Amino acid sequence: MENNQLLDNMSRLGYPLFEPQAGFDVYGTIAGVVQSEKGRYWEGFPVLLANAAKDESFDYARIEALLANDGEKERLKDMFLLSLALYDLNTLHFKLLRNAVDQLTDADRAKVQSYKDALAMNGPLEVNGTELDPERLKNAFKNYFTSEAAETLDLSRRHEELSLEFAFSQVFSPKQKELFKKKLGGEPLSKTEREYFSRVVRKKASALANSELHQLARKVLEM
């Protein structure tokens, strides 16, 4: 895989080196990172793996199948063990990696612990014969999850806003909702609007504000 395409695909898979342009193959991208000789790419491997492992169809063996020789497969394993160490350091676990984790040998688990110790202490970190910067690796991972958490929060807020708008539409007509929001925002109402608000909107708002009615409504919905 050409370097530009690999960078593009890494971005699509959650490692923002460049803005992505086209579709990509998840397994081919991860295999391409493993086959590369660039430690900078390797530092992004835990992010790529974590993002790929969200997909229920994720299969570690499919990455292995794309590698040319035992040396590359051993490198994949080392990078996988490094990723597990980083995840464990951050108390993160991905259930879709559980099958691969269950197949680890005692020697593999010892290597995970050695990687974890090096990451925790910012000590020398050698992966498959290549020195990596533990601080940069941790920062890349932290930046990814900080960004993801912000996006998740934003999606949650948008969901709440949509839910509120839907609830408004079930109780108030568009005009009534407009008056309700104007009153809530302290905006002045015309004489006609004040009369309509008092005659119709206020009554609905009073009913919604009734705590006993609220409890009964929740009880009915739970039946």
Buried (B, 14 or more C-beta within 10 A) or exposed (E): BEEEBBBBBBBBBBBBBEEBEEEBBBBBBBBBBBBBEEBEBBBBBBBBBBBBBEEEEBBBEBBBEBBEEEEBBEBBBBBBBBBBBBBBBBEEEBEBBEEBBEEBEEEBEEBBBBBBEBBEEEEEBEBBEBEBBBEEBBEBBEEBBEEBEEEEEEEEEEEEEEEEEEEBEEBBEEEBBEBBEBBEEEEEBEEEBEEBBEEBBBEBBEEEEEEEEEEEEEEEEEE
